[in-house]
Amino acid sequence: MDARTESPVTLSRKTRLFALSMLRFLFVALATAGFCATTVQAADTESSGDSGFRFDIKKLDVNVYGLAYHPDRDTVHNENLDNEFNPGLGLHYELRNTERGITFAELGSYYDSGSHWATFLALGYQWKWGEKWRFGGAVAAMNSQTYNHGVAFVGMFPVVTYDMGPIKLNGVYFPKVANYNEVAAFGFYLSVPLGQWFGD
């Protein structure tokens, strides 16, 4: 009887928390998207003198997630955060590409280490090192039941890329930060440039 009487209350509370979390995520995501759009427009204006943004599919990559590795093996096992197969899809768009580096925006969703779906929207920059390597980071709005007790938040993450041409190999590091992320993790995923299938 107790379980039956408590179940609707628990479900209702979980529903409210989920709705609140999604509203917070949407607010942060829209704010980040607005900043991305402003950056794109400014870059486009500087390069061409035209204030309008023109989408270029040759600057778009499809991200294919992914694998993870957790250095703290005991903790992730005890906390049920040891899922290291993280499938998912995302989009990566180059906002600006100069001799020094690349400004980009990303969005995507993947099955995270806590076996929940994580959704994110990010803005980042990577410095070029030689012809193949990119080093930098991204500021991301994230939402998942695994992180920050299911409440959307903004975090900063280092990102490394090795450009092989037909595909790009990427590595990202999620540090352990208080209640936001209980255990550190390395993530690995591929990017497939759509530009290789489109001519000039």
Secondary structure, 3 states (H helix, E strand, C coil): CHHHHHHHHHHHHHHHHHHHHHHHHHHHHHHHHHHHHHHHHHHHHHHHCCCCCCCCHHHEEEEEEEEEECCCHHHHHHCCCCCCEEEEEEEEEEEEECCCEEEEEEEEEEECCCCCEEEEEEEEEEEEECCCEEEEEEEEEEECCCCHHHCCEEEEEEEEEEECCCCEEEEEEECCECCCECCCEEEEEEEEEHHHHCCC
